[in-house]
Amino acid sequence: LAQALLLRPPGQGPPPPARARGRAKRGGSPGAAPSDAMAAIRTPEADRREYAVVRLDNGLEAILGSDPGCDKAGAALCVNVGMCHERRDLPGLAHFLEHMLFTGTRKFPREGEYHEFIQQNGGMANAYTMCYFTNYMFEIKPDQLPAALDRFSRFFYEPLLTKDCTDREINAVDSEFQGGRTSPWWRYVGIMNQSANPEHPFHVACGNTTVLRDEPKERGLDLYDEMVKLYNTCYSANGMKLVVIGRESTAELAAIVKDMFGSILNKGVTMPIGDGHSDRPPFLREQWNTLLLQSPVQDVKELSFSWVIPYQAPLWRTKPTAYIRHLLGGEGPGSVVSVLKRRGLISGCSCSDGKWLEGSFSLLNVSFDLTERGLDEIEEIGAHLFAYLGMLQRTTPQKWIFDEMKRLAEIKFTFQQDAHPFELCEEMSLSLQRLPPEEVLSGKMLMYEFDPEGISAVLSRLTLDRVRVWHHARVLADRCVEKDSSYGSPMACLPLESRWLERWREASSAGGSGDAAAAHASSWGLRLPRPNPFIPE
């Protein structure tokens, strides 16, 4: 599934003029858009398309890309409805709706006609359901784009949702669920779901025959009726973002989109997202602040430290967690990674967010790939991490570090390879849910504004009493005497060892001043990076 991207903060004015080397392109003519004026979209050098941004009268927003030389055309529509908007006692309902949407439309009622048409014309189609969004996409031979859009658009205003397909689509959903049983990611997702506060809307549910067919029948619930209700109440034009790329001009694409997507109803629905989705925490601290052991199917040896933090997507201009991940995952002299590698305890490190699980919270994860020796050195690895965190928490965020990150991001964005329409449409439609149109390609990557207070606010949450420690290794099999409630994977949820906590607390105690913190970190072989003179201005 796709990774969740970044959202424009409410009330924040338009972004300042672009400073990246990428080009800002304006497509079409003033009369091409059904409503809004065209917006200049910042693009990498390799992207030679002309873009236009249009808003239909029904509230649907679309980006149109004209590429006269493309060998494939494509489109994607992302709707702001996902797992966390379904009935919690019907887990998997949103995913089931995603499947049922393709069972036919009034104009094209034959089941499977859409996928057959796409495949016969050199294309492919797909869809996925996330916690807060569902995305539908396809690609096809360029001369068949209008015909494909005619079929595609009708799923969003005249779907048949054929009831006779219910059992078959439940089985298709169950097949996807079963495929996750041996996947490290889905086992992780299952435990996240089990860990969630039952009084908060967050949950993750692919769905299976038990929760979509057997249990609803036992409780007298009609799954089909509930699926139709979810579609009728939540799928609304004002929550949809569309991207279309084809050989036609932006004016021609605008006319096609207006004609084919203008019939989607605007139900005036505002779907909840963000920290305000609930007044209850997504995870209870006493259940999160634990040691979680997992025995994986694959030969994985991993140690992760994970914190729940406020939803970060609205902070796409400042990206405070990017600064923190840059330092925690850095590999230069004096970094946690370099010290632990030199000691033979780890072979690698990655710092990540919560991907598509995010929407009412965010995660900050620091994950170490362990060596055989590192399997027995959890306390030592954690001590180095918390010693470094203690230094960061007592040191003023450095503008020069941000500036280096900003320059590197600009270079990476400017010279990145062009994407295929299938992937590009999917990525842009999801990004458009969270970014202003002019930054839909650049906003997830570029650094815009330095926010030392925001960085310090996130760092203040990376504490011992808020951390979850995940340990994944086959050698833990004998200790994993529990099963997770989603996939039945071997696990155990235990209190953090008091010896570890005492050592980690001591390591993170660096005195009150930045100088004292730096001196304390130095005793562990740790320090901030030095300026990199090789980054071009």
C-alpha positions as CSV (number, residue, x, y, z in Angstrom):
1,L,0.0,0.0,0.0
2,A,1.0,3.4,-0.6
3,Q,2.7,5.6,1.9
4,A,0.7,8.6,3.3
5,L,2.2,12.0,2.2
6,L,1.9,15.5,3.5
7,L,-1.0,18.0,4.1
8,R,-1.2,21.8,3.8
9,P,-1.8,23.5,7.2
10,P,-5.2,25.1,7.6
11,G,-5.1,28.9,7.4
12,Q,-1.6,29.0,6.0
13,G,-1.4,31.3,2.9
14,P,0.0,30.3,-0.4
15,P,3.6,29.1,-0.4
16,P,6.4,31.6,-1.2
17,P,7.8,31.6,-4.7
18,A,9.7,28.5,-5.7
19,R,13.4,28.4,-5.0
20,A,14.0,24.9,-6.1
21,R,15.7,24.3,-9.4
22,G,12.6,22.5,-10.7
23,R,10.4,24.3,-13.1
24,A,7.0,25.7,-12.3
25,K,4.7,25.1,-15.2
26,R,1.4,26.5,-16.1
27,G,-0.7,24.6,-18.7
28,G,-3.6,25.4,-20.9
29,S,-5.5,28.6,-21.4
30,P,-7.6,30.7,-19.0
31,G,-10.8,29.3,-20.7
32,A,-9.7,25.6,-20.3
33,A,-10.6,25.3,-16.6
34,P,-14.3,24.7,-15.6
35,S,-13.7,27.0,-12.6
36,D,-10.4,27.8,-10.9
37,A,-7.5,29.6,-12.5
38,M,-4.6,27.6,-13.5
39,A,-1.9,27.0,-10.9
40,A,1.8,26.7,-11.7
41,I,3.0,23.2,-10.6
42,R,6.6,22.8,-9.6
43,T,8.1,19.9,-11.5
44,P,11.4,18.1,-11.7
45,E,13.6,18.7,-14.8
46,A,12.7,15.4,-16.3
47,D,8.9,16.0,-16.2
48,R,8.1,17.8,-19.5
49,R,4.4,17.6,-19.2
50,E,2.1,20.7,-19.2
51,Y,-0.2,20.7,-16.2
52,A,-3.5,22.4,-15.4
53,V,-5.5,22.4,-12.2
54,V,-9.2,22.5,-12.4
55,R,-12.1,22.5,-9.9
56,L,-15.5,21.3,-11.1
57,D,-18.7,22.8,-10.0
58,N,-19.3,19.8,-7.8
59,G,-16.1,20.5,-5.8
60,L,-14.0,17.7,-7.4
61,E,-10.4,19.0,-7.9
62,A,-8.3,17.6,-10.7
63,I,-4.8,18.0,-12.1
64,L,-4.5,17.4,-15.9
65,G,-1.2,16.5,-17.5
66,S,-0.7,16.9,-21.2
67,D,2.1,14.7,-22.7
68,P,1.8,14.5,-26.5
69,G,4.5,11.9,-26.7
70,C,3.4,9.5,-24.0
71,D,3.1,5.8,-24.8
72,K,0.6,5.3,-22.0
73,A,-2.2,7.5,-20.6
74,G,-3.5,7.2,-17.0
75,A,-5.7,8.4,-14.3
76,A,-6.3,8.1,-10.6
77,L,-9.0,9.2,-8.3
78,C,-8.4,9.3,-4.5
79,V,-11.4,9.7,-2.2
80,N,-11.0,10.8,1.4
81,V,-12.7,7.7,2.9
82,G,-10.8,4.8,4.5
83,M,-10.8,2.1,7.1
84,C,-11.1,4.6,10.0
85,H,-14.4,5.9,8.6
86,E,-16.1,2.5,8.5
87,R,-18.2,1.0,11.3
88,R,-15.6,-0.4,13.8
89,D,-17.7,-3.5,14.3
90,L,-17.5,-4.2,10.6
91,P,-13.7,-4.2,10.0
92,G,-12.9,-4.4,6.3
93,L,-16.1,-2.7,5.1
94,A,-14.2,0.1,3.3
95,H,-12.0,-2.4,1.6
96,F,-15.0,-4.5,0.6
97,L,-16.6,-1.4,-0.9
98,E,-13.4,-0.8,-2.9
99,H,-13.9,-4.3,-4.4
100,M,-17.7,-3.9,-5.0
101,L,-17.3,-0.7,-6.8
102,F,-15.9,-2.5,-9.9
103,T,-18.8,-4.8,-10.3
104,G,-20.5,-2.7,-13.0
105,T,-22.2,0.6,-13.8
106,R,-25.6,1.4,-15.5
107,K,-24.0,2.1,-18.8
108,F,-21.5,-0.8,-18.6
109,P,-23.4,-3.3,-16.5
110,R,-21.4,-6.4,-17.5
111,E,-19.3,-7.6,-14.6
112,G,-15.6,-7.4,-15.4
113,E,-16.1,-5.2,-18.5
114,Y,-14.0,-2.4,-17.1
115,H,-10.9,-4.6,-16.4
116,E,-11.4,-6.5,-19.6
117,F,-11.4,-3.2,-21.6
118,I,-8.3,-1.9,-19.8
119,Q,-6.4,-5.2,-20.4
120,Q,-7.4,-5.4,-24.0
121,N,-6.0,-2.0,-24.6
122,G,-2.5,-2.5,-23.2
123,G,-3.3,-1.3,-19.7
124,M,-3.7,-2.2,-16.1
125,A,-5.9,-1.1,-13.2
126,N,-5.6,-1.3,-9.4
127,A,-7.0,0.2,-6.2
128,Y,-6.1,0.2,-2.5
129,T,-7.7,1.2,0.8
130,M,-5.8,3.0,3.5
131,C,-6.8,4.2,6.9
132,Y,-8.0,7.5,5.7
133,F,-8.1,7.3,1.9
134,T,-9.0,5.0,-0.9
135,N,-7.3,5.3,-4.3
136,Y,-8.3,4.0,-7.7
137,M,-6.1,4.1,-10.8
138,F,-5.5,2.8,-14.3
139,E,-3.3,3.2,-17.3
140,I,-4.2,2.5,-21.0
141,K,-3.2,3.2,-24.6
142,P,-3.4,6.9,-25.1
143,D,-6.0,6.8,-27.8
144,Q,-8.4,4.9,-25.5
145,L,-8.2,7.3,-22.6
146,P,-11.6,9.0,-23.2
147,A,-13.3,5.6,-23.4
148,A,-11.5,4.4,-20.2
149,L,-12.5,7.6,-18.4
150,D,-16.1,7.1,-19.4
151,R,-16.1,3.7,-17.7
152,F,-14.0,4.8,-14.7
153,S,-15.9,7.9,-13.8
154,R,-19.2,6.0,-13.6
155,F,-18.0,4.0,-10.6
156,F,-18.4,7.2,-8.6
157,Y,-21.9,8.2,-9.5
158,E,-23.8,5.2,-11.0
159,P,-22.2,2.0,-9.7
160,L,-24.4,-1.1,-9.6
161,L,-22.7,-2.5,-6.5
162,T,-24.1,-5.8,-7.7
163,K,-25.4,-7.7,-4.7
164,D,-24.9,-11.1,-6.4
165,C,-21.1,-10.4,-6.3
166,T,-21.1,-10.1,-2.5
167,D,-19.8,-13.6,-1.6
168,R,-17.2,-13.6,-4.4
169,E,-15.8,-10.2,-3.4
170,I,-15.7,-11.2,0.3
171,N,-13.6,-14.2,-0.8
172,A,-11.4,-11.9,-2.8
173,V,-10.9,-9.7,0.2
174,D,-10.2,-12.8,2.4
175,S,-7.6,-13.9,-0.2
176,E,-5.7,-10.6,0.3
177,F,-6.0,-11.0,4.0
178,Q,-4.5,-14.6,3.9
179,G,-1.7,-13.3,1.8
180,G,-0.6,-11.1,4.7
181,R,-0.1,-13.9,7.2
182,T,3.6,-14.3,6.4
183,S,4.2,-10.6,5.6
184,P,6.3,-8.7,8.3
185,W,4.4,-5.5,7.4
186,W,0.9,-7.0,7.9
187,R,2.0,-8.8,11.0
188,Y,3.1,-5.4,12.3
189,V,-0.2,-3.8,11.2
190,G,-2.1,-6.6,13.0
191,I,-0.3,-5.8,16.3
192,M,-0.9,-2.0,15.8
193,N,-4.6,-2.8,15.4
194,Q,-4.6,-4.9,18.5
195,S,-2.8,-2.2,20.4
196,A,-5.2,0.6,19.5
197,N,-7.5,2.2,22.0
198,P,-11.0,0.7,21.4
199,E,-12.5,4.1,22.2
200,H,-10.6,5.8,19.3
201,P,-11.7,5.4,15.6
202,F,-8.3,4.2,14.5
203,H,-8.2,0.6,13.4
204,V,-6.6,-1.3,10.5
205,A,-8.8,-3.9,8.8
206,C,-8.2,-5.7,5.5
207,G,-11.3,-7.8,6.2
208,N,-11.8,-11.6,5.9
209,T,-14.7,-14.1,5.7
210,T,-15.0,-14.2,9.5
211,V,-15.5,-10.5,10.1
212,L,-17.3,-9.7,6.8
213,R,-19.6,-12.8,6.4
214,D,-19.8,-15.0,9.5
215,E,-19.9,-12.6,12.4
216,P,-22.3,-10.1,10.7
217,K,-24.7,-12.9,10.0
218,E,-24.6,-14.1,13.6
219,R,-25.4,-10.5,14.7
220,G,-28.2,-10.0,12.2
221,L,-26.2,-7.3,10.2
222,D,-26.6,-7.0,6.5
223,L,-23.1,-6.4,5.2
224,Y,-24.3,-5.4,1.8
225,D,-26.6,-2.7,3.1
226,E,-23.9,-1.3,5.3
227,M,-21.5,-1.2,2.3
228,V,-24.1,0.7,0.3
229,K,-24.7,3.1,3.2
230,L,-20.9,3.8,3.4
231,Y,-20.8,4.6,-0.3
232,N,-24.0,6.8,-0.2
233,T,-23.0,8.8,2.8
234,C,-19.2,9.2,2.4
235,Y,-18.2,9.1,-1.3
236,S,-18.7,12.7,-2.2
237,A,-17.2,14.8,-5.1
238,N,-15.9,17.4,-2.6
239,G,-13.7,14.8,-1.1
240,M,-12.3,13.5,-4.4
241,K,-9.0,14.3,-6.1
242,L,-8.4,13.3,-9.7
243,V,-5.3,13.2,-11.9
244,V,-5.4,12.5,-15.6
245,I,-2.4,12.3,-17.9
246,G,-2.9,11.9,-21.7
247,R,-1.8,13.1,-25.1
248,E,-4.6,15.6,-25.3
249,S,-4.1,19.3,-24.5
250,T,-5.0,20.5,-21.0
251,A,-8.0,22.3,-22.5
252,E,-9.2,19.0,-24.1
253,L,-8.6,17.1,-20.9
254,A,-10.5,19.7,-18.9
255,A,-13.5,19.3,-21.2
256,I,-13.4,15.5,-20.9
257,V,-13.2,15.7,-17.1
258,K,-16.0,18.2,-16.8
259,D,-18.2,16.1,-19.0
260,M,-17.5,12.7,-17.4
261,F,-16.9,13.6,-13.7
262,G,-19.3,16.5,-13.3
263,S,-22.2,14.2,-12.5
264,I,-20.6,13.0,-9.3
265,L,-22.7,14.2,-6.4
266,N,-21.4,16.7,-3.9
267,K,-22.9,15.6,-0.7
268,G,-21.2,18.3,1.3
269,V,-19.5,15.7,3.5
270,T,-16.4,16.6,5.6
271,M,-14.6,13.4,6.6
272,P,-12.7,13.6,9.9
273,I,-8.9,13.4,9.8
274,G,-6.1,14.7,12.1
275,D,-5.6,14.9,15.8
276,G,-9.2,16.2,16.2
277,H,-10.7,13.0,14.8
278,S,-11.3,11.9,18.4
279,D,-10.9,13.4,21.9
280,R,-9.5,10.0,23.0
281,P,-5.9,9.0,22.4
282,P,-5.3,6.4,19.6
283,F,-3.2,4.3,22.0
284,L,-3.2,4.2,25.8
285,R,0.2,4.9,27.2
286,E,0.3,1.9,29.5
287,Q,-0.4,-0.4,26.6
288,W,2.1,1.3,24.2
289,N,5.0,1.8,26.6
290,T,6.0,-1.9,26.5
291,L,8.4,-4.4,25.0
292,L,6.9,-6.2,22.1
293,L,8.5,-9.5,21.0
294,Q,7.8,-11.1,17.6
295,S,8.9,-14.3,16.0
296,P,8.9,-13.7,12.2
297,V,8.5,-16.2,9.4
298,Q,11.4,-14.6,7.6
299,D,14.9,-14.5,9.0
300,V,14.6,-10.9,10.4
301,K,16.7,-9.6,13.3
302,E,15.4,-6.1,14.0
303,L,15.1,-3.8,17.0
304,S,12.8,-0.8,16.8
305,F,12.0,2.1,19.0
306,S,8.7,3.7,18.2
307,W,6.9,6.8,19.5
308,V,3.3,8.1,18.9
309,I,3.5,11.8,18.1
310,P,0.9,14.4,17.0
311,Y,-0.2,14.2,13.3
312,Q,2.6,15.6,11.3
313,A,1.0,16.0,7.8
314,P,-0.1,19.6,8.3
315,L,3.5,20.5,8.9
316,W,4.7,19.7,5.4
317,R,6.4,23.1,5.1
318,T,8.6,22.7,8.2
319,K,8.9,18.9,8.4
320,P,10.2,18.8,12.0
321,T,10.5,15.0,12.0
322,A,12.6,15.0,8.8
323,Y,15.3,17.0,10.8
324,I,15.1,14.4,13.6
325,R,15.2,11.4,11.3
326,H,18.1,12.9,9.4
327,L,20.2,12.9,12.6
328,L,19.0,9.7,14.2
329,G,19.5,7.8,11.0
330,G,22.7,9.5,9.9
331,E,25.8,7.4,9.3
332,G,28.6,9.9,9.6
333,P,31.3,10.1,12.3
334,G,29.8,10.5,15.8
335,S,26.4,9.2,14.8
336,V,24.5,6.4,16.6
337,V,24.7,4.2,13.5
338,S,28.5,4.6,13.0
339,V,29.3,3.9,16.7
340,L,27.0,0.8,16.8
341,K,28.3,-0.5,13.5
342,R,31.9,-0.1,14.6
343,R,31.0,-2.2,17.7
344,G,29.5,-4.9,15.5
345,L,26.0,-4.6,17.0
346,I,24.1,-3.5,13.9
347,S,24.3,-3.7,10.2
348,G,22.0,-0.9,9.3
349,C,19.4,1.6,10.5
350,S,16.3,3.3,9.1
351,C,14.1,6.0,10.5
352,S,10.5,6.2,9.3
353,D,7.0,7.4,10.0
354,G,3.8,5.4,10.2
355,K,3.2,5.3,6.4
356,W,-0.5,4.9,5.5
357,L,-1.5,4.2,9.1
358,E,-1.3,7.9,9.9
359,G,-4.2,10.2,9.8
360,S,-5.1,10.8,13.5
361,F,-1.5,10.5,14.8
362,S,2.0,10.0,13.4
363,L,4.8,7.7,14.4
364,L,8.5,8.2,14.6
365,N,10.4,4.9,14.3
366,V,14.1,4.1,14.7
367,S,14.8,0.6,13.5
368,F,18.1,-1.2,13.7
369,D,19.1,-4.3,11.7
370,L,20.9,-6.4,14.3
371,T,23.9,-8.6,13.9
372,E,24.1,-12.0,15.7
373,R,26.1,-10.2,18.4
374,G,23.6,-7.4,18.6
375,L,20.8,-9.8,19.4
376,D,22.1,-9.9,23.0
377,E,22.9,-6.2,23.3
378,I,19.5,-4.6,23.4
379,E,20.4,-2.6,26.5
380,E,23.6,-1.3,24.9
381,I,21.9,-0.3,21.7
382,G,19.2,1.5,23.5
383,A,21.7,3.3,25.7
384,H,23.4,4.8,22.7
385,L,20.1,5.9,21.1
386,F,18.9,7.6,24.3
387,A,22.3,9.2,24.9
388,Y,22.0,10.8,21.5
389,L,18.4,11.8,22.0
390,G,19.3,13.4,25.3
391,M,21.9,15.5,23.5
392,L,19.3,16.5,20.8
393,Q,16.7,17.4,23.4
394,R,19.1,19.8,25.1
395,T,20.7,21.3,22.0
396,T,19.1,24.1,20.0
397,P,18.2,22.8,16.5
398,Q,20.8,23.9,14.1
399,K,19.9,26.1,11.1
400,W,22.9,25.0,9.1
401,I,21.8,21.3,9.3
402,F,18.3,22.3,8.0
403,D,19.9,24.3,5.2
404,E,22.0,21.4,4.1
405,M,18.9,19.2,4.1
406,K,17.1,21.8,2.1
407,R,19.8,22.0,-0.5
408,L,20.1,18.2,-0.8
409,A,16.3,17.9,-1.1
410,E,16.2,20.5,-3.9
411,I,18.9,18.6,-5.8
412,K,17.2,15.3,-5.4
413,F,13.8,16.7,-6.5
414,T,15.2,18.6,-9.5
415,F,17.1,15.6,-10.9
416,Q,14.8,12.7,-10.0
417,Q,13.7,10.4,-12.8
418,D,10.4,10.8,-14.4
419,A,7.6,8.5,-13.3
420,H,5.3,6.3,-15.4
421,P,1.8,7.7,-15.7
422,F,0.3,4.8,-13.6
423,E,2.6,5.5,-10.6
424,L,2.5,9.3,-11.2
425,C,-1.3,9.6,-11.3
426,E,-1.6,7.4,-8.1
427,E,1.0,9.4,-6.2
428,M,-0.3,12.8,-7.3
429,S,-4.0,12.1,-6.5
430,L,-3.0,11.0,-3.0
431,S,-0.7,14.0,-2.6
432,L,-3.5,16.3,-3.7
433,Q,-5.5,15.3,-0.7
434,R,-2.8,16.8,1.5
435,L,-1.0,19.4,-0.5
436,P,-1.8,22.5,-2.5
437,P,-1.9,21.8,-6.2
438,E,1.2,23.9,-7.0
439,E,3.3,21.7,-4.6
440,V,1.7,18.3,-5.4
441,L,4.9,16.9,-6.8
442,S,7.4,18.8,-4.6
443,G,5.7,19.2,-1.2
444,K,6.5,15.8,0.2
445,M,10.2,16.2,-0.6
446,L,11.3,19.8,-0.3
447,M,12.2,21.6,2.9
448,Y,10.6,25.1,3.1
449,E,10.8,26.7,6.5
450,F,13.1,26.1,9.5
451,D,11.0,25.6,12.7
452,P,13.3,25.0,15.7
453,E,10.3,25.2,18.1
454,G,8.5,22.5,16.2
455,I,11.6,20.3,16.1
456,S,12.1,20.7,19.9
457,A,8.4,20.0,20.5
458,V,8.7,16.6,18.8
459,L,12.0,15.8,20.5
460,S,10.3,16.5,23.9
461,R,8.0,13.5,23.2
462,L,10.7,11.0,22.5
463,T,11.0,9.9,26.0
464,L,11.4,6.6,27.9
465,D,7.8,6.7,29.2
466,R,6.4,7.0,25.7
467,V,8.5,4.5,23.8
468,R,7.5,1.1,22.5
469,V,10.4,-1.3,21.9
470,W,9.8,-3.9,19.2
471,H,12.2,-6.9,19.0
472,H,11.8,-9.2,15.9
473,A,13.9,-12.4,15.7
474,R,13.5,-16.1,15.3
475,V,15.5,-16.7,18.5
476,L,12.5,-15.2,20.4
477,A,10.2,-18.0,19.3
478,D,10.1,-19.7,22.8
479,R,9.2,-16.4,24.5
480,C,6.4,-15.5,22.0
481,V,3.7,-17.4,23.7
482,E,0.8,-15.1,22.6
483,K,-0.9,-14.6,19.3
484,D,-1.9,-11.3,17.7
485,S,-5.7,-11.0,17.2
486,S,-5.5,-10.3,13.4
487,Y,-3.0,-12.8,11.9
488,G,-2.3,-15.1,14.8
489,S,1.4,-14.4,14.6
490,P,3.6,-15.4,17.6
491,M,4.3,-12.5,19.9
492,A,4.5,-11.4,23.5
493,C,3.8,-8.0,25.1
494,L,5.9,-7.5,28.2
495,P,6.9,-4.7,30.6
496,L,10.2,-3.0,29.6
497,E,13.0,-4.4,31.7
498,S,13.8,-2.3,34.7
499,R,17.5,-2.7,34.1
500,W,17.2,-1.3,30.6
501,L,15.1,1.6,31.8
502,E,17.6,2.5,34.5
503,R,20.5,2.4,32.1
504,W,18.7,4.3,29.3
505,R,17.5,7.0,31.8
506,E,21.1,7.4,32.9
507,A,22.3,7.6,29.3
508,S,19.8,10.3,28.4
509,S,20.5,12.5,31.5
510,A,22.9,15.0,30.1
511,G,22.5,18.0,32.4
512,G,20.7,21.2,31.6
513,S,22.9,23.0,29.1
514,G,23.7,22.2,25.5
515,D,27.4,22.2,26.2
516,A,26.8,19.7,29.1
517,A,24.7,17.5,26.7
518,A,27.4,17.6,24.0
519,A,30.1,16.6,26.6
520,H,27.9,13.8,27.9
521,A,27.2,12.5,24.4
522,S,30.9,12.7,23.6
523,S,31.6,10.2,26.4
524,W,29.6,7.7,24.4
525,G,31.5,8.6,21.2
526,L,28.5,10.6,19.9
527,R,28.3,14.1,18.4
528,L,26.4,16.2,15.9
529,P,27.6,16.0,12.3
530,R,30.0,18.5,10.9
531,P,29.1,20.7,7.9
532,N,29.4,19.1,4.6
533,P,31.5,21.3,2.3
534,F,30.7,19.2,-0.8
535,I,27.0,20.1,-1.0
536,P,26.7,22.6,-3.9
537,E,25.1,25.9,-3.3
